[in-house]
Structure formats: C-alpha cells, structure tokens
Amino acid sequence: MDKEKGDRIKLDDRAKGEVYVCFEGPLGAHLKKEVKEKIWKDEYVEIFSLLPLEKFNLDKGKKEDSKKEEEEKRRWRLIPQTFANWQQAFFILAGVIGEKFSENCTGLFCYVDAIGEAYRAYGGQAWLRYDEQFRQRKAIRPEIKWEQNDIDSEKMECRLPEGKLLALRQEVMRCEKLRKCKAQKEEIRTQLSDLETYRPVSSNPTFDIARDIKGFIAHHLQEGSIDEKLGDYLFNQHPVLPVFYTLPKIHKHPSRPPGRPIVASTNSLLSPLAITLEKILSPLVPRIKSFLKDTSQFWSHFET
C-alpha cells in the first residue's frame, strides 16, 4: 500500500500462483519458552522434536491439555530421521544456543561439520547414535566443548548395523591388502635393481634349462647310473613357474620393513632334481664335523 496516496498496489495474477518460501523471526522462534530454557541449561532434548510439525504435514490437532504433550511426542517421532532433517533441527538448536551464548557458535559449526563427515564416511545411522550419546554426555558434563567430539573409526563402527559394519571391515581389509601389496612390490623392485646380486636376462631361460636337464638325464641313462623310472621322475613334464616374493622383517622396521627374498619353486622344473639331491645328501650331512642339528645341540656343546 502506498502510504502517501493511500492506494493499494495490485499483485499480478501470475504471482498469485507461485510458491514462495519465507522465514519469520530467528531459527527456533516456534519453540516454547520452556524448551529454550532446557537448551540454555544444557539439558538433553530430542533433536527431531525441535522441527516444526507443520513442515511434515503433522499439524497439531485440537487435543485436550492432558493429552497435548503426549500427542506432540507421538507426532515428532513420525518425522523421518534423515541427515537433512537432523541438520535442520541442529541448526535450530544452534540458533537457540547462539541467542545467549554466542561464544559457542564456532564449536557448534565444528560439531555439525564432524557429524556431516561421519555421515558421508559411514552412512547408516551411526552418526545419529553418536550425536545422541554425545549430547547426553554433555548434559551430564556441561564443561564438554562442542568442538571436543571424539569421532573415530572404532567408535563409529560399534554404532553401525551388522551388514554395514561387515562391508566396512571388508573394504578396510581390501585397502590394507592393496597397500601391503604395493609396498611389497616396491621392496621387490628395490632388491632386483641391485645388479651386484641379480643379473637381468634377455629371454625366458626355461626352455634352455629344460633342454639341459633332458641332456643330463639321457647321458646318465646311457651310462646306466640311473634307471628309466628315475629318469622319468627327474624331468617335470608340466612345471610351475617359480614365484619370487619377500617376507617383511617387521623386527627391523615397523612401517617400512625390509623383505627377505624367497623363491617358491614347488613343482617347478628343478623341483624333482632338488628333492632327489636332498635324499642323497641328507644321510651324509650329519657326518660333517661342523654339522649342528638344532639349537639344543648347539647349547649342548657349551654345557659339555
């Protein structure tokens, strides 16, 4: 209305069909005074009870005063416990706190950011259970600061549902396995780059080794030093390629342990020859004066 002329300003008919969102007063203006008093006294309140019921088409009906409070509790319990609804409710809580205690605003921002990170990292309802328990602890111990939340993986895991927790643990194990595999590959590359210990080859030597073994077996068959049964055993028709890997020596370095090189040659081309050689030499080794069977025999030399 134009105050000077006293004329009314006409509203375009098209504007009447549009929906506008407007806000009246500060966040929490719809709350009762006693609810605000509880918040200012650091008492625990149900977070979703701070939301206006009208937003969810849960308007208060005309109830008797004796049943009014119970009806309100029943209605706010119907509000979906989503992160978006929690966030809106917490902003209302933060607004009420900021009315009297503006020095807490920074901590409140830190807290809502931490809960948001927990929601994005863990999903489910773990973040909500944590929020409830944190605010309950703060109601008992008001000296706890909002920015002093102790969200970590262990505390959040214990609040996850069983299926979500299992999936999270499997993902953590997969990432840890990939990390260890990457570290082991780096250690192997470092060791193999030592040209004083290892010599690079230009081609696969398997065929040359197989040819030499065949010639060795044919020679001794002709000499009569081995029979055909042993000759057939000594040559592996379907050998497995040996695998090179390392065992981490964690006692030397906890985070980047050096690796003990091992070549797994089970059922490889040279495996039958090694087994046969071990059977021939085993009875002879104890006859060597420097032979020690085990640690017990080593200490027995000192006792005697």
C-alpha positions as CSV (number, residue, x, y, z in Angstrom):
1,M,0.0,0.0,0.0
2,D,1.3,3.5,-0.9
3,K,1.0,5.4,2.4
4,E,1.2,8.8,0.8
5,K,-1.5,8.3,-1.8
6,G,-3.5,5.6,0.2
7,D,-3.6,3.4,-2.9
8,R,-3.2,-0.4,-2.9
9,I,-0.6,-1.9,-5.1
10,K,-2.1,-4.5,-7.3
11,L,-0.5,-8.0,-7.3
12,D,-0.1,-9.6,-10.7
13,D,-2.3,-12.7,-11.1
14,R,0.6,-14.8,-12.3
15,A,2.5,-14.1,-9.0
16,K,-0.5,-15.5,-7.0
17,G,0.1,-18.9,-8.5
18,E,3.8,-19.1,-7.4
19,V,5.0,-20.6,-4.2
20,Y,7.4,-18.6,-2.1
21,V,9.5,-19.7,0.9
22,C,9.8,-17.1,3.6
23,F,11.1,-17.1,7.2
24,E,9.7,-15.2,10.2
25,G,12.0,-14.5,13.1
26,P,15.1,-16.3,14.1
27,L,15.5,-20.1,14.0
28,G,13.6,-21.6,16.9
29,A,11.0,-18.9,17.0
30,H,8.3,-21.6,17.0
31,L,9.7,-23.3,20.2
32,K,8.1,-22.9,23.6
33,K,9.9,-20.9,26.2
34,E,10.4,-23.9,28.4
35,V,12.1,-25.8,25.6
36,K,14.5,-22.9,25.1
37,E,15.2,-22.8,28.8
38,K,16.1,-26.5,28.7
39,I,18.6,-25.9,25.9
40,W,20.1,-22.9,27.7
41,K,20.6,-25.1,30.8
42,D,22.5,-27.7,28.7
43,E,19.7,-30.2,29.3
44,Y,19.2,-33.0,26.7
45,V,16.4,-32.6,24.2
46,E,15.3,-34.9,21.4
47,I,16.7,-33.3,18.3
48,F,13.8,-34.0,16.0
49,S,11.3,-32.5,18.4
50,L,12.7,-29.1,17.6
51,L,11.4,-29.3,14.0
52,P,8.1,-27.6,13.2
53,L,5.4,-30.3,12.7
54,E,3.7,-28.3,10.0
55,K,6.7,-28.9,7.7
56,F,5.8,-32.6,7.7
57,N,2.1,-32.2,7.5
58,L,1.9,-33.3,11.1
59,D,-0.1,-30.2,12.3
60,K,-1.2,-30.3,15.9
61,G,-4.8,-31.2,16.2
62,K,-7.2,-29.9,18.8
63,K,-6.5,-32.1,21.8
64,E,-7.2,-31.8,25.4
65,D,-4.5,-30.3,27.5
66,S,-3.9,-33.6,29.3
67,K,-3.2,-35.4,26.1
68,K,-1.5,-32.5,24.2
69,E,2.1,-33.3,25.2
70,E,1.8,-37.0,24.5
71,E,0.3,-36.2,21.1
72,E,3.2,-34.0,20.3
73,K,5.7,-36.7,21.2
74,R,3.9,-39.2,19.0
75,R,3.9,-36.8,16.1
76,W,7.6,-35.8,16.1
77,R,8.5,-39.5,16.3
78,L,6.9,-39.8,12.9
79,I,9.5,-37.4,11.4
80,P,12.0,-39.3,9.2
81,Q,15.3,-39.5,10.9
82,T,17.3,-38.4,7.9
83,F,20.5,-36.4,7.9
84,A,18.8,-33.4,6.2
85,N,16.1,-33.3,8.9
86,W,18.8,-33.7,11.6
87,Q,20.8,-30.9,10.1
88,Q,17.8,-28.5,10.1
89,A,16.9,-29.5,13.7
90,F,20.5,-28.9,14.8
91,F,20.6,-25.5,13.2
92,I,17.6,-24.6,15.2
93,L,19.4,-25.9,18.4
94,A,22.5,-23.9,17.5
95,G,20.4,-20.8,16.8
96,V,18.8,-21.0,20.3
97,I,22.2,-21.6,21.9
98,G,23.6,-18.7,20.0
99,E,20.9,-16.3,21.3
100,K,22.5,-16.4,24.8
101,F,25.9,-18.0,24.3
102,S,27.4,-16.6,21.1
103,E,30.9,-17.8,22.1
104,N,29.7,-21.4,21.4
105,C,28.9,-20.8,17.8
106,T,32.4,-21.7,16.5
107,G,32.2,-25.1,18.4
108,L,28.7,-25.7,17.0
109,F,30.0,-25.3,13.4
110,C,32.8,-27.7,14.1
111,Y,30.4,-30.2,15.6
112,V,28.0,-30.2,12.7
113,D,30.9,-30.5,10.2
114,A,32.2,-33.5,12.1
115,I,28.8,-35.2,12.1
116,G,28.5,-34.5,8.4
117,E,31.8,-36.1,7.7
118,A,30.7,-39.2,9.8
119,Y,27.5,-39.4,7.7
120,R,29.4,-39.3,4.4
121,A,32.1,-41.8,5.6
122,Y,29.9,-44.4,7.4
123,G,26.3,-43.8,6.3
124,G,23.6,-45.8,8.1
125,Q,22.5,-44.4,11.5
126,A,25.9,-44.5,13.2
127,W,26.3,-40.7,13.1
128,L,22.8,-40.2,14.7
129,R,23.6,-42.6,17.5
130,Y,26.8,-40.8,18.2
131,D,25.1,-37.4,18.2
132,E,22.5,-38.7,20.7
133,Q,25.2,-40.1,23.0
134,F,27.4,-37.0,22.8
135,R,24.6,-34.6,23.7
136,Q,23.6,-36.9,26.6
137,R,27.1,-36.9,27.9
138,K,27.2,-33.1,27.5
139,A,24.0,-32.8,29.5
140,I,25.8,-34.6,32.4
141,R,29.1,-32.8,31.9
142,P,28.4,-29.3,30.6
143,E,32.1,-28.5,30.6
144,I,32.5,-30.6,27.4
145,K,33.0,-28.4,24.4
146,W,31.2,-28.9,21.1
147,E,34.5,-29.0,19.2
148,Q,35.8,-31.7,21.6
149,N,34.0,-34.5,19.8
150,D,35.9,-37.8,19.6
151,I,34.6,-39.3,16.4
152,D,36.9,-42.0,15.1
153,S,36.6,-45.3,13.1
154,E,36.3,-47.6,16.2
155,K,33.6,-45.5,17.9
156,M,31.6,-45.2,14.7
157,E,32.0,-48.9,13.8
158,C,30.4,-50.0,17.0
159,R,27.3,-48.0,16.1
160,L,27.0,-49.4,12.6
161,P,24.4,-52.1,11.7
162,E,25.9,-55.6,11.3
163,G,25.7,-55.7,7.5
164,K,27.2,-52.2,7.1
165,L,29.9,-53.0,9.6
166,L,30.9,-56.2,7.8
167,A,31.0,-54.3,4.4
168,L,33.1,-51.5,6.0
169,R,35.6,-54.0,7.5
170,Q,35.9,-55.8,4.2
171,E,36.6,-52.6,2.5
172,V,39.3,-51.7,5.1
173,M,40.9,-55.1,4.8
174,R,40.9,-54.8,1.0
175,C,42.5,-51.3,1.2
176,E,45.1,-52.6,3.7
177,K,45.8,-55.6,1.4
178,L,46.4,-53.3,-1.6
179,R,48.6,-51.1,0.5
180,K,50.8,-54.0,1.6
181,C,50.9,-55.4,-1.9
182,K,52.1,-52.1,-3.2
183,A,54.7,-51.8,-0.5
184,Q,55.9,-55.4,-1.3
185,K,56.2,-54.6,-5.0
186,E,58.3,-51.6,-4.2
187,E,60.6,-53.6,-2.0
188,I,61.0,-56.3,-4.7
189,R,61.8,-53.7,-7.3
190,T,64.4,-52.2,-5.0
191,Q,66.1,-55.6,-4.4
192,L,66.1,-56.7,-8.0
193,S,67.6,-53.4,-9.1
194,D,70.8,-54.4,-7.2
195,L,72.9,-55.5,-10.2
196,E,75.7,-56.9,-7.9
197,T,73.3,-59.5,-6.7
198,Y,70.9,-60.1,-9.6
199,R,71.6,-60.3,-13.3
200,P,68.8,-59.4,-15.8
201,V,68.2,-61.9,-18.6
202,S,67.2,-61.1,-22.1
203,S,64.8,-64.0,-22.6
204,N,63.0,-66.8,-20.7
205,P,65.6,-69.4,-19.7
206,T,63.1,-72.1,-19.0
207,F,63.5,-73.8,-22.4
208,D,67.3,-73.8,-22.2
209,I,67.1,-75.3,-18.6
210,A,64.7,-78.0,-19.8
211,R,67.0,-78.9,-22.7
212,D,70.0,-79.2,-20.3
213,I,68.0,-81.4,-17.9
214,K,66.9,-83.7,-20.8
215,G,70.5,-84.0,-21.9
216,F,71.7,-84.7,-18.4
217,I,69.1,-87.5,-17.9
218,A,69.8,-89.0,-21.4
219,H,73.5,-89.1,-20.6
220,H,73.1,-90.9,-17.3
221,L,70.5,-93.3,-18.8
222,Q,73.1,-94.2,-21.4
223,E,75.8,-94.6,-18.7
224,G,73.4,-96.8,-16.7
225,S,73.8,-94.7,-13.5
226,I,70.0,-94.2,-13.3
227,D,67.1,-96.3,-14.5
228,E,64.2,-95.1,-16.7
229,K,61.8,-94.8,-13.7
230,L,64.1,-92.2,-12.0
231,G,64.8,-90.6,-15.4
232,D,61.1,-90.0,-15.9
233,Y,60.7,-88.6,-12.4
234,L,63.6,-86.2,-12.8
235,F,62.0,-84.4,-15.7
236,N,58.8,-82.5,-14.8
237,Q,56.5,-82.5,-17.9
238,H,54.2,-79.8,-16.5
239,P,56.3,-77.5,-14.4
240,V,55.0,-74.5,-12.5
241,L,56.9,-71.2,-12.9
242,P,58.7,-70.2,-9.7
243,V,57.3,-67.2,-7.8
244,F,59.6,-64.6,-6.2
245,Y,58.3,-62.8,-3.1
246,T,59.6,-61.3,0.1
247,L,58.8,-61.8,3.8
248,P,58.8,-58.5,5.7
249,K,61.2,-58.3,8.6
250,I,59.0,-56.3,10.9
251,H,61.5,-56.5,13.8
252,K,63.9,-54.3,11.8
253,H,61.4,-51.5,10.8
254,P,57.7,-51.4,11.8
255,S,56.4,-49.2,8.9
256,R,58.8,-50.0,6.0
257,P,60.3,-53.4,6.9
258,P,63.0,-54.8,4.5
259,G,62.0,-58.1,2.8
260,R,63.6,-61.5,3.0
261,P,63.7,-62.7,-0.6
262,I,62.1,-66.1,-1.2
263,V,61.7,-68.1,-4.5
264,A,58.8,-70.5,-4.2
265,S,59.8,-73.4,-6.6
266,T,57.4,-76.1,-5.6
267,N,56.6,-78.3,-8.6
268,S,58.9,-76.3,-10.7
269,L,61.3,-77.6,-13.4
270,L,64.1,-78.0,-10.9
271,S,61.9,-79.4,-8.1
272,P,62.4,-83.2,-8.8
273,L,66.2,-82.7,-9.0
274,A,66.2,-80.8,-5.7
275,I,64.2,-83.5,-3.9
276,T,66.4,-86.3,-5.2
277,L,69.6,-84.4,-4.3
278,E,68.2,-83.8,-0.8
279,K,67.6,-87.5,-0.3
280,I,71.1,-88.3,-1.4
281,L,72.8,-85.7,0.8
282,S,70.7,-85.9,4.0
283,P,72.4,-89.0,5.3
284,L,75.8,-87.6,4.6
285,V,75.4,-84.1,6.2
286,P,75.5,-85.3,9.9
287,R,79.0,-86.8,9.3
288,I,80.4,-83.3,8.7
289,K,82.2,-82.0,11.9
290,S,80.6,-78.6,11.6
291,F,77.1,-80.0,11.4
292,L,74.6,-78.7,14.0
293,K,71.1,-80.3,14.1
294,D,69.3,-77.6,16.0
295,T,69.7,-75.0,18.8
296,S,69.6,-77.7,21.5
297,Q,72.7,-79.4,20.1
298,F,74.4,-76.0,19.8
299,W,73.9,-75.3,23.5
300,S,74.9,-78.8,24.4
301,H,78.4,-78.1,23.1
302,F,78.8,-75.3,25.7
303,E,77.5,-77.5,28.6
304,T,79.9,-80.2,27.9
